[in-house]
Every structure is written in C-alpha cells, then in structure tokens.
Amino acid sequence: MNEDIHEKTISELAPLIKSKQISPKELTSAVLQQIKKVNQHVNAFIEVTENKALKQAEIVEAEVFSENYRGPLHGIPIAIKDNIYIANEVTTMGSDIHRHFIPRENATVVEKLKEKGVIFTGKLNLHEYAGGVTNDNPHFGTCRNPWDLERIPGGSSGGSAVATATSMSIATLGTDTGSSIRLPAAFCGVTGLKPTFGLVSKYGAFPLAWSLDHIGPLTKNAKDAAYLLEAITGYDANDPSSVKSAVTDYSNQLTGSVKGLKIGIIEDYFFKNVDTRIEEVVKKSIQSLEQAGATVEVIKMPSLSLVEYAHTITMIAEASTVHHDNLLSREKDFSADFRLILKLGELPSAVDYLQAQQIRHQVNNDFANLFKTVDVLISPTTPLLPPRVGQNPSINNKEVDISDQGSRFTKPLNLTGLPAVSVPCGFTGNLPVGMQIIGPPFKEGRILNVAYTLEQLHPEFQQMSPIIKRIDQI
C-alpha cells in the first residue's frame, strides 16, 4: 500500500480508485491510521466511527470493482462537523446539552454525499453550537492548530479545517454563520468555501442563526471544493431557504486563466486595520493574478461600516430564539462565552432587528452595483494571525478581541449570502495566510477558478505543516 495515499487530494485519488489502482478500503484504512497517529495532538475528532467506516468501505469497494463507479467522490473518506446530522449517530453540536442526541435521519448534504459513495469516518470538533471563532470547547477539549499546537485553529469549524489540513480526512464539511468555514481554513492553510445562501440545503444541520447559516466544503484545493460543491447542491423542499438553481459543473469551470478578470479591492474596509504581514502576503498574491492577466480597481462601499451592527443583531437575536427555552431552564449547561451571546440576544427589540434587516438590504444592493463593474472582490480572509489558546490576538502590536476582529472581513458575506472562498496565499513565519475571493450570487465557479489559478501560479502555498509531517512519520 502507498503509505502517503491519505495525503492525496480527491482530484488525485478519484482516477486511481476508478482504475482500481487504489481500493476504497485501502484508502479508508490509511486515513484511519492517520487519525490514530495525529488526532491525539490536535483533537479534531469528537468521535471516530472506525468499524462503520470500514464496513462502508467494503460495500463501496464492491461497487467500484463491479464497474458501478459513481464519480469522483466514490470511495472517498470524509468526516463531518458534529452539528450536521448522520442518522443513528450521536450528534453533539459540541455541547453538553446535546451530548447524547441521536438524529433519526441524515442531513440532506449527508444523504447527497452518501449517494455519491462517500465513506463517513466520524464527527468533528467545533465551537459549542457553532457559536464562536476559537474552537476552544470546554465539553470536548480544545482543538489545536496543526501549524502551531499552542495556537487556535479558528472556529467554529476548527475540527473540519484541522482534519483536512492534517490528512485525517480527505475533505470535510463545515458550517459558516459569520466566518466558521473561512476563518479556520485561513488559519490552517486549507481551502474553505461558503456558497451562496440557499444553494446548499441546511436541512439536518443544527441552526445557529437561520438567515446567516451556510454549509460548505473544506478541502485541500479548489478543485476538490468544486467536486464537493457539485455533490451537495440542489433544491430541497425541506429547507425553506433552499433555492432552485441550474445544476452546475463547477470543476469544469476551473480553467486556470484570469485573463481579463476585473478584481475589485475595497481598501478602506478590507485592508483597514490589518496585520501588516498579512496585508503584504495578500497583496503579493493579487499582484500574481495581475501578472497573469487580471486587472485591479480600487473601489469604495461606505455601507460596509454598518455590517458589524447588522450582523451582530441578526446573529444574536436568531441564536437566542433557537436556544431560548434551554437558556431559561439549563443556563449553566452552556459555556460562558456562548451563554453571554444568548443573553445578549435577548436584549434587541423588534425595531433593532428590523433596522438590521434594512441595513442588510442596503448592503446587498451596494454589492450588486459593485459587481456591475468588477467580476470578483478580493480581501484578506481575516485581519489577524491565530492567537495562542486562551489569549486574545494582536494586530500590529495592539491587542484586539478575537470575536470582534477575527471575522470582520467574512461577516459581510453571511449578511448578504454572497459566495466566498478562502484560499492559502502564502505564509508569514511558519503560519499560513488566507485570501478571500468574493463573487456575485451563484458564481461559485468564478471564485473557485480564481483560487485554482492562484494554486497553479503558486503550488508552494499548498503544504502540510512541518509539525504534522513529523508526527506522521513517528
């Protein structure tokens, strides 16, 4: 057996499985072995379903060997964030209250991946109820950044990013309400996609804030994100926010060319109060895209200054509604930071909430007008580097609050529902830096192609951390 097969991408593995050079059971065993070696150091998994995964692998392998190959995800081991339901498996939401909750049916995205022949290997650590950005979970333990084990991986989908970055999963799914796919993707050096709101069904995912929540992939590269997105999109009558859209072959839109692409840069928002090291790395990558044929235009959008208020009011009010009864009857069972969010969410009035929605409408209109003149917007994914566990980060030697600042550049895209992808764009010291590419509604193929082009220009940006490489060799 090739001992490094767990490090390969979906794009690399799919033809090997199809041609029977690698078997699904062989690949699943390699991934499970990687989990045994590495998870004790990073705590990405809440549960590993080893026996079930191996039985699934046997079934899938028989299908492949009998020429019943279903596509690029057939036989691929994938772990799922533990707020997305898998029938008859404990789904904790990273909480004490739901520690023993067992859903009766699969989430729609799980059902779709199952239909494609995916092998599920376990459930991944997250910030409690997906309600934070550190993934410092008091109930299931702190998840750690694979580039520096003393630092946070970002949240709330920290386990998903870490499992992908360490090859404990070929790819994963996460959820994103303010930054929860893209921030950990940036901190851990992987690709994280938040699709257009309504493109991917949220049915069977425990909500944080209904009108801000998204499900999306965390992967080792842009093409893998395209493959996963192709598998999980589609209208779902069970999700009131699901939209009917044309079936799109995203992977075939990855041409590796950005010639003629118009990139918008909003300097006075997305490059304001940013760690200078991050700004330098991101701007170098933008220059690479310019040299490849793109053009850059600096533009303004004053309404972005209102996003923080509108997103905060919307998120805390909706989250408090979800958890209202438990907050009244089981307040002490919530962690301190999430309890504070819920208590704050009881304070806004109907006027506050509706004013936030008016701001939301204005910001959406302003983005729509911007995309009449540019094809994509580019920004740093986050203005800061991952802080040490239990500490606040700093931006240019000034301490800031991680909750306020970590997701400052990602929240506008949850408020508006626009698609955005974080892609590795370089390093500062030993830490990866993420670049966020934003597009008009349902233009996932466009933003993934920009990410894919950057990967072709700079393959050195896709790396496994030296720490994990050493652990893997033990």
N, C-alpha and C positions, 0 to 999 in steps of 0.2 A: 504494500500500500504506500502511496505517496504520502509522506508524513506531513507535508505542508498543504494538503488539499483544503483544509479548513480556512486557510488564508486567502484562497481564491475568491473571485467575485462571481456573482450569478452569470455575468457575461462569459466568464471563462469556464465555469462549471457546466452550464447548460449543454454545449456541444459534446462535452466529454461524457455526460450522462446519456445523452441521446444516442451516441455511438457506442455506449456500453464500455467505454474505457475506465469509467468510474461508476461504481454502483451506489445507489441511494443509501444502502445500509453501511457501506464503507465510509461514505461522507458523513453520515449521521454519527457513526462511532467516533470519527476523528473530531467532530465538533463536541461531542460529549466528553471526550478525553481532554480537550482544551478547557472545557468548563471545570473539570476536576482539578486541573493544574492552576488555573488563573483566578477562578471566582473567589477563592478564599482571600485573595489580596485586594479585590476591588468591590466585592459584594453587590454584583449587578443582578443576581437572581434572587427572587423570593422563593421560588420552587422550581426544581428541575424534574421534568416528567420523563425520566430516562426509559423506563420499561415501556411506557406508552409510545414514546418516540421510536424505539427500536421495532416495536410491533407495526407501527405505521410504515416504517421504512421497508419492512419485509413486503407489505402489501403493495406499496408504491413500486418497489423493485420488480415485483412480478408483473406489474402493468407495463413497465418500461421494457422488460425483457420479452414481453409478448407483443411488442410493437404498438402498444397503446400509449404512445408518448403524447402528453398534453400541452407541452410548451416549455418555455424557459424556467418556470418555477417548479416543474415536476421533479420531485426528489430533493428539493432544497430545504434544509433545516432552518427554521425561523422561530425565534422566541417573540413573545407578545407582552407589551406593557400590561401590568396587572390591574388595569381598570377597564380592560376590554374582555368581554365575556367569552370563555370557552365552556361549552355545556359540560356539566358534571365535574368541573374542576374548580377548586377554591379560587375565588377572585377577591382579593383583599382590599383593593383600592389603596393599598399602603396604609391601612387604618387599623385601629383596634376594634372599632365598632363593626366592621365588616370582615374581621379576621377569619370567620368560618363561613362566609357567604358562598353558596354554590348556585350559580345560574342554571336554569333549565335548558337554555338554548344558546346557540352560538351567536355572537355578534355578526352582523351582515358581512363585515370585512373578513372575519374568520371563515365564514361559510364560503365566501368567494375564493379565498386562498386554498381552502380545502378542496374545492372543485378543480383547482389548478394543480393539485398534487403536492402541496406544501406539507412538510413534516414539522409538527409543533413540538418544541423541545422544552418549553417551560414559560414561566411568568416572571416579568422583570420588575425590579425595584423602581420606586417612584417617590416623589414628594407626596406626603399624605394628601389623598383625594385630588392629586394633581394641582395642589394649591400653593405652589412655591417654586423657587428657582434654584435651590441648593441641593435637593435630594438628600438632605440630612434628615433621615427618617428615624424618629425615636422608637418606633414599633418594630422595624425590621433591620435597623442598622444603617449606618452611613455608607452611601455608595461613593467610591473614590475615583478620581481622575486617573486614567492609565498613563498620562504623561508625567504626572507628579502625584504620588499616592497621598500626599499631605493636602492636596487641593480638591475642591469640589468638582464634580463633572458637569454641573448645571442641572436644571430641572425644568419641568417636572419629569421629563422622560430621560432621566440620567441613566437608569439601568439599560434603556434601549440604546443610547449612544455608546455606553461603555461596552456592552456586549458586542456591538458591531465593530467598534474600534479595536477590540482585543481578539476578534475572530472566534468568540464564543457563540456567535450566531452569524450566519452568512449575511443576514439583513434582519431588520426588526420593524415593528410598527410602534409609533408613539402617538400621543395626543398633544394638541397645541391650542392654548387659550389666550396666551399673551406672548409666549416665547418658547414653549415647552418642548418643541422639536428642534427649533433652530439654535437656541442658546446652547443646549448640550452638544449639538452637532459641532458648533464652533469651538467649544471648549475641549472637545475630544478628538477633533480632527477628522470628522466624517461628513457626509452629505445628508442634509435633512430638509425635507420638502413639506411645506404647509400648502395644501392645494386650495383652490378656490372654494369658498364656502358653499356647501351643498353638492359639490362634485362627488364626494365620498360620503356614504351613509355613516351616520353616527349611531345607528340603532345597535343597542347592545354594548355601548360604552357608557360607563357611569359619568353623568354630566358634572362639570364644574360650573360653567355658565353657558346656557343653551345657545345663545346667539353669538358666542365667540368661539365655541369649541370646534376643533377640526381633528381628523385622523390623517396621518400621513406616514411615509416611509423614512427610515434612517438606514443608509446604505454606505457601501464602500466607494461608490462613484455615481455619476449622474445616470449612466445607462441602467444600472441596477435600480435606481429610483424610478426610472421610466417603466421598467418591467413591472415593478410592484404596483405603480400607479395604474397601469393598464389593467391589472388584475382586480383592483378594488374599486374602480369607478363604476358608476351606473345608478340609475334611478331606483329608489327604494321607497315604496309606499309606506313602510313602517317608520320612516323618518320624515316628519313634517317639513324639514328644511331641505330635503333632497330635491335636486333639480333635474329635469330631463335635458340631457346634452348629447351631442353626437359622440358615438364611440370613436376614440382617437388612438391611433397607433403612435404613441409618444416616442418610442425607441427609434422609429424611422425618421423622426424629425431632428435627430442628433447628427448634423452634417459636419460639425467641426469648423464651420465657417461663420464669421460675424461680419463679413464684408458688407458695408452699407448699413450696419446696425446703428441706430441712434441711441446713445446711452445718456440718460439724464442724471445729474448729480445735484442734490439739494444740500449745498454746503452749510447753510445756516441752521439746518436741523440735524441731518445725518452725519455731519462732520464737526459738530459743535460739542465741546467738552468731551473729547475722545482721547484716550491714551495715545500719545504721540507715536508710540511704537506700532500700535495697531493701524493708525492712520497712514503711516509710511508704507506698511506692508500692503494694505488695501489699494492705495493709490498706485503702487508699482504694478499690481495686477491689472488695474484699469488701464494703465499705460501699455501693458502687454496686449490687451484687447484692442486698443487704439492702433498699435503697430500691426495688428492682424486685420485691420480694415474698418474697425468701428470708429464712430465719431462721438465726441463728448460735448454735451451742452450743460452749462450751469444754469439751474432754474430755481425759482422760489415758490413756496407754498405756505403762506402765513398761517393757514388754519391748522397746520400740524402742531402748533403751540397749544392747541386745545385738546389734543388727543389724550394726554395723560389723564386729565379730568374725566373725559367722556368714557374712556376705557375703564378707569377705576370705579366710577359709579356703576357702570353696567355690570362689571365683573362681580363686585362685592354684593350688589343687590341680588343678582341672579343666584350666586353661590349661597347666600343666606336663605333664599327661598328653598333651594334644594335641601338644605340641612336644618331648616327651621325647627322641626319637631325634635330632632336629636339634640339641637342646641339647648332647647328648653329642658329636656329630660336627662341628657347624658353629657352635659357640658364638659366635665372633667375628663371624658374619654377622648377628647380632641387634643392634639398637640397645642402648645402655647401659641405658636405663630399662626396656625390655621384657625384656632379659636378666635384670635384677635380679628382676623379677616371677617369671620362670620359675625362677630359682634358689631364691627364697623358697618357691615352690610345691613344691619337692622336700622341704621340711622337715616339714610337718604329718604327724602319724601318722593311722592309721585312726581312732583314738579322737577326735582333734581333728576330723576330717571328720564323723564321726557325731554328735559333740556339736553341731556347727554345724547339722546337719540337724534335731536335736531342737529347737534354738532356732527354726529356720525353721518347724517345725510349730507351736510355741507362738505365734509372731508371726502366723502365718496364722489361728489360732484367735481371737486377740485382735482382729484386723481384722474377722473375720466377726462377732464380737459387737458391735463398734462400728457396723457397717453395719446392725444391727438398730434403731439409734436415730437414725442420720443417713443422708442419701442420698449425700453426697459429702464428701470431706475436701479442704481447700484449704491450700496452703502456698506459700512462695516455691519456685521451681524449684531455685535454688541460693542459698547464703547470701552469695555474693560477686560482685563485678563482674569482668569479664575482665581478667586481668593483661597487662602488656606481654610480648611474646615473649621467652622466656628468663628471665623473672623470676617469683618467687612473688607471689601476691596478698596483700593485707592485708584484714582485717576490723576496721573501726573502729580503724585505725592500728596494728594488731598483725599482723605478718607471719605467714602460715599456709602450710601446704603445699597446693598446688593439688590433688594427687592425693587427699589425705585429706579435704579440706574441700569441694572443688568438687561432688562427687556425694553429699554426706552426706544430702540430702533425697530423692534419687532411688533410692538403693540399696534401701530397704525394699520398693520395688515390683518390683524384679527378684527379690529373695529370695522374695517371695510370689507373684509372677506377676500381680499386680493391674494393671488398666489405668490409665494415667495420661497426661495430655496437658499440655504446656507451651504457654501462650498468651501473647502480648505483653500486658502490663497497664500500660504506661506507660514513663516514661523517668526517668533520673537523669543530669543533664547531657546529654551527647549520646549516652548509651548506653541501649539498651533493657533492660527488666526483664521477666522471665518469671514467670508464676504457674502453679503445678502444681495440676491438678484430678484427684483420685483417686476411683475408683469401685469397687464390688463387681465380682466376676468377670463378664465378658461384658456389662457395662453401658457399652460404648463410646458408645452413643447418648446416654446420660445425661450423661457428662462432656463430650462434644462439644457438646451443647446448652448447657451452662453456658458453654463457651468462645464459642460462637456468640452467646449472649445478651450477653456482655461486649463482643463486637465490635459488636453493634448499639447498645449503650449508648455505646461509645467508638470510633467509626470512626477517630479520630485515632491510635489505637495501631498501626494497620497503615500503615507508612510505608516507603519506600525511603530508605536513608541519603543524606544530602546529598553525601557524598564520591562515591558511586557515580553519583548523578544527574549530578554534574559530569563524571565520566569518560564517562558515557553520551552526553553532549552534545558531546563532542570530535569 
